[in-house]
Structure formats: C-alpha cells, structure tokens
Amino acid sequence: MNGHHPFLKALGLNVLAWLAFLALVLAFYFVWLRDFQMNWGATPEEVDQYMAGDELRNNPDFNATRAVEVKATPEQIWPWLVQMGYGRAGFYGFDRLDNGGMASAERILPEWQGLKVGDSIPCAEYEGRPFYFLEIVEMEPNRSMLWVFTATPWKGATWSWALYPTVNHTTRLVSRLRHEYTVRSVHDVFAIAVIDVSEIMMMRTTLLGIKRRAERDARNR
C-alpha cells in the first residue's frame, strides 16, 4: 500500500498544477481579455448606440456588441440573417456544434425567407427534436431584428442585429448579446463560465461567415 503513495502524491500535484493553471487563465480572461472581446470589431459609437431590446435587460452581466464591415448592401445581407437557425441555414459557424454536423448554407434558401415576428428559431436538438429556441420579437426588414432566448441557461437573453449603411457603400453588420445571469446550481455556474469564455469564438465565426457569403454574392451580381 505504501508503494502507491508517491504515485498518489504526484497525481495530486498534477491536479493542483492544472487547477492553478486554469485559475490563471480565467483570471487573465476576466481581468484583461473579457472587456476587449466584448466589443470585438465594434466602434465606440456602435457600442453606445441603442439597439432593439436593450430596455429588456437593464443590468446585463453579459453585454457584448460585435461588428464587421461588409462590402454589400443591407438588402444583400438581410436574407442571410433571416434564414439562420438549427436545421435551417445554420449559423455559419461551427456546424458540428450548432447545426448537428450539417454544413451551413452557402446560398439563399427561399423556404426560410418567410420569418416574421412571433416565429421561433431552433438553436439545438435533443434526441432528434429541436428544444432550444430563439423567439423573433422585433423585425424591421433590411435594418434590424431582435431575438430572445426561451430556454436556460440563457433564457431571457436578447440577441439584436442591425445593418447600418456607410458613406463608402458598405454596411456595418452589428450584433449585440445581453444577458443577466441567474445562478441556481453548480451546473449554472459551469454553463455560464464556459459560454462567457467561448461565445466570442462562435459569434466572430458567425459574423465572418455572413460577411464572406454576402460579399461573394455581391461580387457575382
């Protein structure tokens, strides 16, 4: 039995080392990196500007405004937003995670262009059935749209989209995600920590995916 003690001691030290490393990474993220990534690509004016749904979350713990400039008109970008969703056109990002492994659409899909206020967009699937939804709360075609999450851990969070034409004949595509965290269990803490740290990768990929598709179609017209 005594012969196992050095192994257990080494294992314990390794676990402590990994926990210490994780703590340092999280400290770096929350102290230095978080504020920067929350406004990736957005101008100060875009960060301060009102977007649909801001009034629904007055004191958000998570308040992220991200943007890209797209060499296309709002009318050319809008159809890519309207058709987003799990099992629809996808989210133009990590398809294995957010679209069940099915590749996001590379073209405008007419069957998904009828989106209207009151509709729901599926975000995920469980046992073959959609279970995580975004509700369409506001919509001004070719200008703005507001989605609200309907399930935990992001229930009540708002996801706004806006299209701002520029003097250079491009369009600023702006996304804003706002959420007030509710912690009821260890699972909530874990989910919040993972999403808070990793969400920028999903959002950045989605924005760049829309940009690439819309610019390609604009060049080909």
LOZAMAR-442301 format. One line per field, with one value per residue: residue in one letter; y, x, z of N, C-alpha, C, O in turn; residue number from 1. Coordinates in Angstrom, 1 decimal. Atoms other than C-alpha are relative to their C-alpha. Layout:
% residues N
zagu = [a	...]
n_north = [Y	...]
n_east = [X	...]
n_up = [Z	...]
ca_north = [Y	...]
ca_east = [X	...]
ca_up = [Z	...]
c_north = [Y	...]
c_east = [X	...]
c_up = [Z	...]
o_north = [Y	...]
o_east = [X	...]
o_up = [Z	...]
zafi = [NUM	...]
% end
This chain:
% residues 221
zagu = [m	n	g	h	h	p	f	l	k	a	l	g	l	n	v	l	a	w	l	a	f	l	a	l	v	l	a	f	y	f	v	w	l	r	d	f	q	m	n	w	g	a	t	p	e	e	v	d	q	y	m	a	g	d	e	l	r	n	n	p	d	f	n	a	t	r	a	v	e	v	k	a	t	p	e	q	i	w	p	w	l	v	q	m	g	y	g	r	a	g	f	y	g	f	d	r	l	d	n	g	g	m	a	s	a	e	r	i	l	p	e	w	q	g	l	k	v	g	d	s	i	p	c	a	e	y	e	g	r	p	f	y	f	l	e	i	v	e	m	e	p	n	r	s	m	l	w	v	f	t	a	t	p	w	k	g	a	t	w	s	w	a	l	y	p	t	v	n	h	t	t	r	l	v	s	r	l	r	h	e	y	t	v	r	s	v	h	d	v	f	a	i	a	v	i	d	v	s	e	i	m	m	m	r	t	t	l	l	g	i	k	r	r	a	e	r	d	a	r	n	r]
n_north = [-1.2	-1.2	-0.2	-0.8	-1.4	-0.9	-0.2	-0.9	-1.4	-0.6	-0.3	-1.1	-1.2	-0.3	-0.6	-1.4	-0.9	-0.3	-0.9	-1.3	-0.5	-0.4	-1.2	-1.1	-0.2	-0.7	-1.4	-0.8	-0.3	-0.9	-1.3	-0.7	0.4	0.0	-1.3	-0.1	0.9	-0.3	-1.0	0.4	-0.6	-1.1	-1.3	-0.5	-0.5	1.2	0.6	-0.9	-0.2	0.8	1.0	0.6	0.9	-0.5	-0.3	1.2	0.5	-1.3	0.2	1.2	0.4	0.2	-1.0	0.1	-0.6	0.4	-0.5	0.1	-0.8	0.9	-0.7	0.3	-0.9	0.7	0.9	1.2	0.7	0.3	1.4	1.0	-0.1	0.5	1.4	0.6	0.8	1.5	0.7	-0.9	-0.3	0.1	-1.2	-0.4	0.1	1.3	0.8	1.2	-0.4	-0.7	0.4	1.4	0.5	-0.3	-1.3	-1.2	-0.3	-0.9	-0.8	-0.5	1.1	-0.6	0.6	-0.5	-1.4	-0.6	-0.2	-1.1	-0.2	1.1	1.3	0.5	0.6	1.0	-0.1	1.3	1.2	1.1	1.3	-0.2	-1.1	-1.3	-0.3	-1.2	-0.9	-1.5	-0.5	-1.2	-1.0	-1.2	0.1	-1.0	0.6	-0.6	-0.9	0.5	1.1	0.4	1.3	0.3	1.4	0.5	1.1	-0.1	-1.0	-1.4	-0.5	-1.5	-0.7	-0.6	0.0	-1.0	-0.1	-1.2	-0.3	-1.4	-0.4	-1.0	-0.9	0.7	1.0	1.3	0.1	0.5	1.0	-0.1	1.0	-0.3	1.1	-0.5	1.0	-0.1	1.3	0.5	1.1	0.8	1.3	0.1	0.1	-1.3	-0.6	0.6	-0.4	-1.4	-0.2	0.5	-0.8	-1.3	0.1	0.6	-0.6	-0.8	0.8	0.3	-1.3	-0.5	0.9	-0.3	-1.2	0.1	0.9	-0.8	-0.9	0.7	0.4	-1.2	-0.6	0.8	-0.2	-1.4	-0.1	0.8	-0.7]
n_east = [0.8	-0.8	-0.7	0.8	0.1	-0.6	0.8	1.2	-0.6	-0.3	1.3	0.5	-0.7	0.4	1.4	-0.1	-0.6	1.0	1.0	-0.7	-0.1	1.3	0.3	-0.7	0.7	1.3	-0.3	-0.4	1.2	1.0	-0.6	-0.6	0.4	1.5	0.5	-0.5	0.8	1.4	0.2	-0.8	0.4	0.9	-0.5	0.6	1.4	0.9	0.2	0.8	1.2	1.2	0.5	1.3	0.0	-0.9	0.9	0.5	-1.0	-0.5	-1.3	-0.5	-1.3	-0.7	0.5	-1.0	0.3	-1.0	0.3	-0.9	0.4	0.2	0.1	1.3	1.1	0.8	0.9	-0.7	-0.4	1.2	0.4	-0.9	0.4	1.3	0.0	-0.9	0.6	-0.3	0.8	0.4	-1.2	-1.2	-0.5	-1.2	-1.1	-0.5	1.2	0.0	0.6	1.2	0.9	0.1	-0.9	0.4	-0.7	0.8	0.4	-0.8	0.8	1.3	1.0	1.4	0.9	-0.2	0.0	1.3	-0.1	0.8	0.1	0.8	-0.6	-1.1	-1.2	-0.6	-1.5	-0.7	0.8	-0.2	0.7	0.6	1.0	-0.4	0.4	-0.6	0.6	-0.1	1.3	-0.1	0.7	0.1	-0.6	0.1	-0.8	-1.2	-0.5	-0.3	0.8	-0.2	0.3	-0.1	-0.2	1.2	-0.4	-1.2	-0.4	0.1	1.3	0.3	-1.0	0.4	-1.0	0.4	-0.7	0.3	-0.7	-0.2	-0.7	-1.0	-0.2	-0.9	0.8	-0.1	1.0	-0.4	0.8	-0.2	0.7	-0.1	0.5	0.1	0.5	-0.1	-0.2	0.7	-0.8	0.8	-0.7	-1.3	0.1	0.1	-1.3	-0.9	0.5	-0.3	-1.4	-0.3	0.6	-0.6	-1.4	-0.1	1.0	-0.6	-0.4	1.2	0.5	-0.9	0.1	1.3	-0.1	-0.9	0.7	1.0	-0.8	-0.5	1.0	0.7	-1.0	-0.1	1.2	0.0	-1.0	0.5	1.2]
n_up = [0.0	-0.1	1.3	0.8	-0.5	0.9	1.2	-0.4	-0.2	1.3	0.7	-0.6	0.4	1.4	0.0	-0.5	1.0	1.0	-0.6	-0.1	1.4	0.3	-0.8	0.6	1.3	-0.3	-0.5	1.1	0.8	-0.6	-0.4	1.1	1.4	0.2	0.5	1.4	0.9	0.0	1.1	1.2	1.3	-0.1	-0.3	-1.2	0.3	0.1	-1.3	-0.8	0.7	-0.4	0.9	-0.4	-1.1	-1.1	-1.2	-0.7	-0.9	-0.5	-0.7	0.4	-0.4	1.3	0.9	1.1	1.3	1.0	1.3	1.1	1.1	1.1	1.4	0.5	-0.5	-1.0	0.7	0.4	-1.2	-0.8	0.1	-0.7	-1.4	-0.2	0.1	-1.0	-1.0	0.0	0.9	1.0	0.7	-0.9	-0.6	0.8	-0.9	-0.3	0.4	-0.8	-1.3	0.1	1.1	0.0	1.0	1.4	0.5	0.2	1.4	0.8	0.9	-0.6	0.0	0.0	-0.9	-1.4	0.1	-0.5	-1.4	-0.5	-1.5	-0.7	0.3	-0.8	0.7	-0.8	-0.2	-0.3	0.1	-1.0	0.3	1.3	0.1	-0.4	-1.3	-0.4	1.0	0.0	0.4	0.7	-0.8	0.8	1.3	1.0	1.1	0.5	-0.9	-1.3	-0.4	-1.4	-0.4	-1.5	-0.4	-0.7	-0.9	-0.8	-1.0	0.6	0.1	-0.1	0.6	1.2	1.1	1.0	1.3	0.6	1.2	0.2	1.2	-0.2	1.1	0.9	0.6	-0.7	-1.0	-1.3	-0.6	-1.4	-0.8	-1.4	-0.8	-1.4	-0.9	-1.4	-0.5	-1.1	-0.4	-1.0	-0.2	0.5	1.4	0.5	-0.1	1.1	1.3	0.2	0.2	1.4	1.0	-0.1	0.5	1.4	0.9	1.0	1.1	0.8	0.6	1.0	1.1	0.7	0.7	1.1	1.0	0.7	0.8	1.2	1.0	0.6	0.9	1.2	0.8	0.5	1.1	1.1	0.6]
ca_north = [0.0	2.4	1.9	3.7	6.9	8.5	8.0	9.5	12.4	13.0	12.8	15.2	17.7	17.4	18.1	21.1	22.4	22.1	23.8	26.6	27.0	27.1	29.7	31.9	31.5	32.6	35.5	36.7	36.4	38.2	40.9	41.7	39.9	40.0	43.7	43.6	40.7	42.0	44.8	42.9	44.9	47.5	51.2	53.2	54.8	51.3	50.1	53.2	53.2	51.9	48.6	46.8	45.0	47.0	48.0	44.4	43.8	46.9	45.5	42.8	40.8	39.9	42.8	42.2	44.3	42.9	44.1	43.6	45.8	44.1	45.1	44.6	46.4	45.7	44.1	41.7	40.8	40.6	37.2	35.5	36.7	35.7	32.1	31.4	28.6	24.9	22.7	25.8	27.6	27.0	29.7	30.0	28.9	25.7	23.4	20.3	22.2	24.4	22.7	19.0	18.5	19.7	22.4	25.9	27.1	28.7	30.2	32.0	29.4	30.6	28.2	30.0	33.6	34.0	34.7	37.0	38.4	35.6	32.8	30.7	29.7	26.4	26.5	22.9	19.4	16.7	13.1	14.2	17.1	20.8	22.0	25.3	28.3	32.0	33.9	36.7	39.7	42.7	43.0	45.8	44.3	45.2	47.2	45.4	42.3	41.1	37.6	36.4	33.1	31.0	28.3	28.1	28.9	31.9	32.3	35.9	36.9	39.3	39.0	42.0	42.5	45.8	46.9	50.3	51.6	53.6	56.5	54.1	52.0	49.2	48.0	47.7	44.4	44.7	42.0	42.6	39.9	40.9	38.6	38.8	35.7	33.6	31.1	28.3	25.4	24.3	23.4	27.0	28.2	25.8	26.7	30.4	30.2	28.1	30.2	33.5	32.4	30.6	32.7	35.1	32.3	31.4	35.0	36.0	33.0	33.7	37.3	36.5	33.7	36.1	38.6	36.1	34.9	38.3	39.7	36.8	37.2	41.0	40.5	38.0	40.3]
ca_east = [0.0	2.8	4.3	1.3	1.8	4.4	2.1	-0.9	1.3	2.4	-1.2	-2.3	0.4	-0.5	-4.2	-3.2	-1.0	-3.8	-6.2	-3.7	-3.2	-6.9	-7.3	-4.6	-6.3	-9.7	-8.1	-6.4	-9.7	-11.9	-9.4	-7.8	-9.3	-13.1	-13.7	-11.7	-13.6	-17.0	-16.6	-14.7	-14.9	-17.3	-16.7	-17.3	-20.4	-21.8	-21.2	-23.0	-25.8	-29.3	-30.3	-33.6	-34.2	-31.7	-34.6	-35.4	-32.1	-31.3	-28.3	-26.8	-23.9	-23.0	-23.2	-21.4	-21.5	-19.6	-19.4	-17.9	-18.0	-19.4	-19.0	-22.6	-25.9	-28.3	-30.7	-28.0	-27.1	-30.6	-31.6	-28.6	-29.8	-33.4	-32.6	-30.3	-31.1	-30.5	-31.8	-32.4	-29.4	-27.2	-25.3	-22.4	-20.0	-19.0	-21.5	-20.6	-21.7	-24.5	-26.0	-25.9	-22.9	-24.8	-22.9	-24.3	-26.0	-23.9	-26.8	-30.1	-32.8	-36.3	-38.0	-36.6	-37.2	-40.7	-39.5	-41.9	-42.4	-43.7	-41.8	-39.2	-35.7	-34.4	-30.8	-30.1	-31.5	-32.0	-32.9	-33.8	-36.1	-35.4	-35.5	-33.7	-35.3	-34.9	-38.2	-38.5	-39.6	-39.0	-38.2	-37.6	-36.6	-33.2	-32.5	-32.8	-34.1	-34.4	-34.3	-34.9	-33.7	-36.5	-34.5	-31.9	-29.1	-29.7	-33.4	-34.5	-31.2	-31.6	-29.7	-30.0	-29.0	-28.6	-27.5	-26.0	-25.2	-22.0	-20.9	-18.4	-21.3	-20.6	-22.7	-21.9	-23.3	-23.7	-24.7	-25.5	-26.0	-27.2	-27.9	-28.5	-27.0	-29.1	-27.2	-29.3	-26.8	-23.3	-24.4	-25.4	-22.0	-20.2	-22.5	-22.1	-18.3	-18.0	-20.3	-18.8	-15.3	-16.1	-19.0	-16.7	-15.4	-18.9	-20.0	-16.9	-17.2	-20.9	-20.2	-17.3	-19.4	-22.2	-19.6	-18.0	-21.2	-22.8	-19.6	-19.3	-22.8	-22.4	-19.3	-21.1	-24.0]
ca_up = [0.0	0.9	-2.6	-4.0	-2.0	-4.4	-7.3	-5.5	-4.4	-7.9	-9.2	-6.6	-7.5	-11.2	-10.4	-8.3	-11.1	-13.6	-11.3	-10.7	-14.5	-15.0	-12.3	-14.0	-17.4	-16.0	-14.1	-17.3	-19.2	-16.7	-15.7	-19.1	-22.1	-21.4	-21.9	-25.2	-26.7	-25.7	-28.3	-31.0	-34.3	-33.0	-32.9	-29.7	-31.3	-32.1	-28.6	-27.1	-29.7	-28.7	-30.3	-30.2	-26.9	-24.8	-22.5	-21.7	-19.9	-17.8	-15.9	-18.0	-16.7	-20.3	-22.7	-26.0	-29.1	-32.1	-35.7	-39.1	-42.2	-45.2	-48.9	-49.6	-49.2	-46.3	-48.8	-49.8	-46.2	-44.7	-46.3	-44.7	-41.2	-41.8	-42.7	-39.8	-37.3	-36.4	-39.2	-41.3	-42.9	-39.8	-38.0	-40.5	-37.7	-36.0	-37.8	-35.7	-32.6	-33.7	-36.7	-35.9	-38.3	-41.3	-43.3	-43.1	-46.3	-49.0	-50.8	-50.0	-49.2	-50.3	-48.0	-44.9	-46.1	-44.5	-41.0	-39.0	-35.5	-33.2	-35.0	-33.3	-34.5	-33.2	-31.8	-30.9	-30.9	-28.3	-29.2	-32.7	-31.8	-31.6	-28.0	-27.7	-29.3	-30.2	-30.4	-33.0	-31.0	-33.3	-37.0	-39.4	-42.7	-44.0	-40.9	-37.6	-35.8	-32.2	-30.9	-27.3	-25.9	-24.5	-22.5	-19.8	-19.2	-21.5	-21.0	-21.5	-23.1	-26.0	-29.4	-31.6	-35.2	-37.0	-40.5	-40.9	-44.4	-44.6	-46.9	-48.5	-49.8	-47.4	-44.5	-40.8	-39.5	-35.8	-33.3	-29.6	-27.0	-23.5	-20.5	-16.8	-15.2	-12.9	-10.8	-9.1	-9.3	-9.9	-13.4	-14.0	-12.8	-15.2	-18.1	-17.6	-17.3	-20.5	-22.5	-21.3	-22.3	-25.6	-27.0	-28.8	-31.0	-32.1	-32.7	-34.5	-36.8	-37.5	-38.4	-40.6	-42.2	-43.1	-44.4	-46.7	-48.2	-48.7	-50.2	-52.6	-53.8	-54.1	-56.3	-58.5	-59.3]
c_north = [1.3	0.3	0.9	1.5	1.0	0.3	0.9	1.4	0.7	0.4	1.2	1.3	0.4	0.6	1.4	0.9	0.4	1.0	1.4	0.7	0.5	1.3	1.2	0.4	0.8	1.4	0.9	0.4	1.1	1.3	0.8	-0.2	0.2	1.3	0.2	-0.8	0.3	1.0	-0.2	0.6	1.2	1.3	0.5	0.5	-1.2	-0.6	0.9	0.1	-1.0	-1.1	-0.7	-1.0	0.4	0.2	-1.2	-0.6	1.3	-0.1	-1.3	-0.3	-0.3	1.0	0.2	0.6	-0.3	0.5	-0.3	1.0	-0.9	0.8	-0.5	0.9	-0.7	-1.0	-1.3	-0.9	-0.6	-1.5	-1.0	0.0	-0.8	-1.6	-0.8	-1.0	-1.5	-0.7	0.9	0.2	-0.2	1.4	0.5	-0.1	-1.4	-1.0	-1.3	0.3	0.6	-0.3	-1.5	-0.7	0.3	1.4	1.1	0.3	0.9	0.8	0.4	-1.1	0.6	-0.5	0.6	1.6	0.6	0.3	1.2	0.1	-1.1	-1.4	-0.3	-0.6	-1.0	0.2	-1.3	-1.1	-1.0	-1.2	0.2	1.1	1.3	0.3	1.4	1.1	1.5	0.5	1.3	1.0	1.3	-0.3	1.2	-0.4	0.9	1.0	-0.6	-1.2	-0.4	-1.4	-0.1	-1.4	-0.4	-1.2	0.3	-0.6	1.4	0.5	1.5	0.8	0.6	-0.1	0.9	0.1	1.4	0.1	1.5	0.3	1.1	0.9	-0.6	-1.1	-1.5	0.0	-0.5	-1.0	-0.1	-1.0	0.4	-1.1	0.5	-1.1	0.3	-1.4	-0.4	-1.3	-0.8	-1.3	0.0	-0.1	1.3	0.7	-0.5	0.5	1.4	0.2	-0.5	0.9	1.4	0.0	-0.3	0.7	0.8	-0.8	-0.3	1.2	0.5	-0.8	0.2	1.3	0.0	-0.9	0.7	1.0	-0.6	-0.3	1.2	0.7	-0.8	0.2	1.4	0.1	-0.7	0.6	1.0]
c_east = [0.9	0.7	-0.9	0.0	0.8	-0.8	-1.2	0.5	0.2	-1.3	-0.6	0.6	-0.4	-1.4	0.1	0.6	-0.9	-1.0	0.6	0.1	-1.3	-0.4	0.7	-0.6	-1.3	0.3	0.4	-1.2	-0.9	0.6	0.5	-0.8	-1.5	-0.5	0.4	-0.9	-1.4	-0.3	0.8	-0.6	-0.9	0.6	-0.6	-1.4	-0.9	-0.2	-1.0	-1.4	-1.1	-0.2	-1.2	0.2	0.9	-0.8	-0.4	1.0	0.8	1.4	0.6	1.4	0.9	-0.6	1.0	-0.5	1.1	-0.4	1.0	-0.6	0.0	-0.2	-1.2	-1.1	-0.8	-1.0	0.7	0.4	-1.2	-0.5	0.8	-0.3	-1.4	-0.1	0.8	-0.9	0.4	-1.0	-0.5	1.3	1.2	0.3	1.3	1.3	0.5	-1.2	-0.2	-0.7	-1.4	-0.9	-0.1	0.9	-0.4	0.6	-1.0	-0.2	1.0	-0.8	-1.3	-1.0	-1.4	-0.9	0.1	-0.1	-1.3	0.0	-0.8	0.0	-1.0	0.5	1.1	1.1	0.6	1.5	0.7	-1.1	0.3	-0.9	-0.9	-1.1	0.6	-0.5	0.4	-0.3	0.3	-1.4	0.3	-0.9	-0.3	0.7	-0.3	0.8	1.1	0.7	0.4	-0.9	0.4	-0.5	0.1	0.0	-1.2	0.3	1.3	1.2	-0.1	-1.4	-0.2	1.1	-0.4	1.2	-0.6	0.9	-0.3	0.9	0.1	0.8	1.1	0.2	0.9	-0.8	0.2	-1.1	0.7	-1.0	0.3	-0.9	0.2	-0.7	0.1	-0.7	0.2	0.1	-0.9	0.6	-0.9	0.7	1.4	0.0	-0.1	1.3	0.9	-0.5	0.3	1.5	0.4	-0.5	0.7	1.4	0.0	-0.9	0.6	0.4	-1.2	-0.5	0.8	-0.1	-1.3	0.1	0.8	-0.6	-1.0	0.8	0.5	-1.0	-0.6	1.0	0.2	-1.1	-0.1	1.0	-0.5	-1.2	0.4]
c_up = [0.0	-1.4	-0.9	0.3	-1.0	-1.2	0.3	0.3	-1.3	-0.7	0.7	-0.4	-1.4	0.0	0.5	-1.0	-1.1	0.5	0.1	-1.4	-0.4	0.6	-0.7	-1.3	0.2	0.5	-1.1	-0.9	0.6	0.4	-1.2	-1.3	-0.2	-0.6	-1.5	-0.9	-0.1	-1.1	-1.2	-1.3	0.1	0.3	1.3	-0.2	-0.1	1.4	0.8	-0.6	0.5	-1.1	0.6	1.1	1.1	1.3	0.8	1.0	0.5	0.6	-0.4	0.5	-1.2	-1.0	-1.1	-1.3	-1.0	-1.4	-1.0	-1.1	-1.2	-1.3	-0.7	0.5	1.1	-0.6	-0.4	1.2	0.7	-0.2	0.7	1.5	0.1	0.0	1.0	0.9	-0.2	-0.9	-1.1	-0.9	0.9	0.5	-0.6	0.9	0.1	-0.2	0.9	1.4	-0.1	-1.1	-0.2	-1.1	-1.4	-0.4	-0.1	-1.5	-0.6	-1.0	0.8	-0.3	0.0	1.1	1.5	0.0	0.6	1.4	0.4	1.5	0.5	-0.4	0.9	-0.8	0.9	0.0	0.2	-0.1	1.1	-0.4	-1.3	-0.1	0.5	1.4	0.6	-1.0	0.2	-0.5	-0.7	0.6	-0.8	-1.4	-0.9	-1.2	-0.6	0.9	1.4	0.4	1.4	0.3	1.5	0.2	0.9	1.0	0.8	-0.7	-0.5	-0.1	0.3	-0.6	-1.3	-1.0	-1.1	-1.2	-0.6	-1.3	-0.2	-1.3	0.3	-1.3	-1.0	-0.8	0.5	1.1	1.3	0.5	1.5	0.8	1.5	0.8	1.5	0.9	1.4	0.6	1.2	0.4	1.1	0.3	-0.4	-1.5	-0.7	0.0	-1.1	-1.4	-0.3	-0.3	-1.4	-1.1	0.0	-0.7	-1.5	-1.0	-1.1	-1.2	-0.9	-0.7	-1.1	-1.3	-0.8	-0.8	-1.2	-1.1	-0.8	-0.9	-1.3	-1.0	-0.7	-1.0	-1.3	-0.9	-0.6	-1.2	-1.3	-0.7	-1.0]
o_north = [2.2	1.5	1.5	2.4	2.0	1.4	1.8	2.4	1.9	1.5	2.0	2.4	1.6	1.6	2.3	2.1	1.5	1.9	2.4	1.9	1.6	2.2	2.3	1.5	1.8	2.3	2.0	1.5	2.1	2.3	2.0	0.7	0.6	1.3	0.8	-0.3	0.0	1.1	0.7	0.4	1.8	1.4	-0.1	0.3	-1.1	-1.1	0.3	0.5	-2.1	-0.8	-0.6	-1.9	-0.2	0.0	-1.1	-1.4	1.7	0.8	-2.2	0.5	-0.2	1.0	0.9	0.2	0.2	0.6	-0.5	1.3	-1.6	1.8	-1.2	1.6	-2.0	-2.0	-2.3	-2.1	-1.7	-2.2	-2.1	-1.1	-1.5	-2.2	-2.0	-0.8	-1.9	-0.5	0.4	-0.7	0.0	2.4	1.4	0.7	-2.0	-1.3	-1.8	-0.6	0.3	0.4	-2.0	-1.7	0.0	2.3	0.9	0.0	1.9	1.4	-0.1	-1.6	1.1	0.2	0.3	2.2	1.9	0.3	2.3	-0.9	-1.4	-2.4	0.5	-1.3	-0.7	0.6	-1.3	-0.8	-1.1	-1.1	-0.3	1.2	1.3	0.0	1.8	1.0	1.9	0.1	2.2	0.9	1.9	-1.0	1.5	-0.2	2.1	1.8	-0.4	-1.4	-0.2	-1.7	0.6	-2.2	0.3	-1.7	1.1	-1.5	2.4	1.4	2.0	2.1	-0.1	0.1	0.5	-0.2	1.8	-0.3	2.1	0.0	1.9	0.6	-0.2	-2.0	-2.4	0.9	-1.4	-0.7	-0.5	-1.1	0.7	-1.4	0.9	-1.6	0.8	-2.2	0.4	-2.3	-0.3	-2.0	1.0	0.4	1.6	1.4	0.3	0.9	1.8	1.0	0.2	1.2	2.0	1.0	0.3	0.5	0.9	-0.2	-0.3	1.2	0.9	-0.3	0.2	1.3	0.5	-0.8	0.5	1.1	-0.1	-0.1	1.1	1.1	-0.2	0.3	1.5	0.8	-0.3	0.1	1.6]
o_east = [0.5	1.0	-0.3	-0.4	0.2	-0.8	-1.5	-0.2	-0.1	-1.4	-1.2	0.0	-0.5	-1.6	-0.6	0.2	-1.0	-1.4	-0.1	-0.1	-1.4	-1.0	0.1	-0.7	-1.5	-0.4	0.0	-1.3	-1.2	-0.1	0.3	-1.0	-2.0	-1.3	-0.5	-1.4	-2.1	-1.5	1.2	-1.8	-1.1	1.6	-1.6	-2.3	-2.1	-1.3	-1.8	-2.4	-0.9	-0.1	-1.5	1.1	0.9	-0.3	-0.9	0.7	1.7	2.2	0.8	2.3	2.1	-1.8	2.0	-1.6	2.3	-1.6	2.2	-1.8	0.9	-0.9	-1.1	-0.8	-0.7	-1.2	0.0	0.6	-1.2	-0.7	0.3	-0.2	-1.5	-0.9	0.9	-2.1	0.8	-2.2	-1.3	1.8	2.4	-0.4	2.0	2.2	0.9	-1.9	-1.3	-1.3	-2.2	-1.9	-0.3	0.6	0.4	0.5	-2.1	0.7	1.5	-0.2	-1.6	-1.2	-1.8	-1.8	-0.8	0.4	-1.5	-1.1	-0.8	0.4	-2.0	0.2	1.6	0.8	1.0	2.1	1.9	-2.3	1.5	-2.1	-2.0	-1.7	1.4	-1.7	-0.1	0.1	0.6	-1.8	1.0	-2.1	-1.4	1.7	-1.5	2.1	0.9	1.6	1.5	-2.0	1.6	-1.6	1.0	-0.8	-1.6	-0.6	2.1	1.0	0.3	-1.7	0.3	1.0	-1.2	2.4	-1.5	2.1	-1.5	2.0	-1.0	1.9	0.9	-0.4	1.0	-0.1	0.0	-1.8	1.5	-2.2	1.5	-2.1	1.3	-1.8	1.1	-1.7	1.3	-0.8	-1.1	0.7	-1.1	0.3	1.8	0.9	0.5	1.7	1.6	0.4	0.7	1.8	1.2	0.3	0.9	1.7	0.8	-0.8	0.0	0.3	-1.1	-0.8	0.4	-0.1	-1.3	-0.4	0.5	-0.4	-1.1	0.3	0.3	-0.8	-0.9	0.5	0.3	-0.9	-0.5	0.7	-0.2	-1.7	-0.5]
o_up = [-0.7	-1.6	-1.9	-0.4	-1.2	-1.7	-0.5	0.0	-1.4	-1.3	-0.1	-0.5	-1.7	-0.8	-0.1	-1.1	-1.5	-0.3	-0.1	-1.5	-1.0	0.0	-0.7	-1.7	-0.5	0.2	-1.2	-1.3	0.0	0.4	-1.2	-2.1	-1.3	-1.6	-2.3	-2.0	-1.0	-1.5	-1.9	-1.6	-1.0	1.1	1.8	0.7	0.4	1.6	1.6	0.1	0.7	-2.3	1.8	1.1	2.2	2.4	1.9	1.8	-0.1	0.5	0.4	0.6	-1.2	-1.2	-1.0	-1.7	-0.7	-1.6	-0.7	-1.2	-1.6	-1.4	-1.7	1.5	1.2	0.0	-0.5	1.1	1.3	0.8	1.1	2.1	1.1	0.6	1.0	1.1	-1.3	-0.8	-2.0	-1.5	0.4	0.3	-0.1	0.7	-0.8	0.8	1.1	2.0	0.7	-1.3	-1.3	-1.6	-2.3	0.4	-0.6	-2.3	0.0	-1.9	1.8	-1.4	1.1	1.6	2.3	1.0	0.5	2.0	-0.3	2.1	0.0	0.3	1.7	-1.8	2.0	-1.0	0.0	-0.3	1.5	-0.6	-1.4	-1.2	1.5	1.7	1.6	-2.1	1.3	-1.6	-0.3	0.6	-0.7	-1.5	-1.0	-1.2	-0.8	0.5	1.9	-0.2	1.8	0.0	2.1	-0.3	1.8	1.6	0.3	-1.5	0.3	-0.9	1.3	-0.7	-2.0	-0.7	-1.7	-1.1	-0.5	-1.3	-0.4	-1.4	1.2	-2.3	-2.2	-1.4	-0.2	1.2	1.3	0.8	1.8	0.5	1.9	0.5	2.0	0.5	1.7	0.5	2.1	-0.3	2.2	1.3	-1.1	-2.2	-1.7	-1.0	-1.8	-2.2	-1.4	-1.2	-2.1	-2.0	-1.1	-1.4	-2.3	-2.2	-2.2	-2.4	-2.1	-1.9	-2.1	-2.4	-2.0	-1.9	-2.3	-2.3	-2.0	-2.1	-2.4	-2.2	-1.9	-2.0	-2.4	-2.1	-1.7	-2.2	-2.4	-1.8	-1.7]
zafi = [1	2	3	4	5	6	7	8	9	10	11	12	13	14	15	16	17	18	19	20	21	22	23	24	25	26	27	28	29	30	31	32	33	34	35	36	37	38	39	40	41	42	43	44	45	46	47	48	49	50	51	52	53	54	55	56	57	58	59	60	61	62	63	64	65	66	67	68	69	70	71	72	73	74	75	76	77	78	79	80	81	82	83	84	85	86	87	88	89	90	91	92	93	94	95	96	97	98	99	100	101	102	103	104	105	106	107	108	109	110	111	112	113	114	115	116	117	118	119	120	121	122	123	124	125	126	127	128	129	130	131	132	133	134	135	136	137	138	139	140	141	142	143	144	145	146	147	148	149	150	151	152	153	154	155	156	157	158	159	160	161	162	163	164	165	166	167	168	169	170	171	172	173	174	175	176	177	178	179	180	181	182	183	184	185	186	187	188	189	190	191	192	193	194	195	196	197	198	199	200	201	202	203	204	205	206	207	208	209	210	211	212	213	214	215	216	217	218	219	220	221]
% end
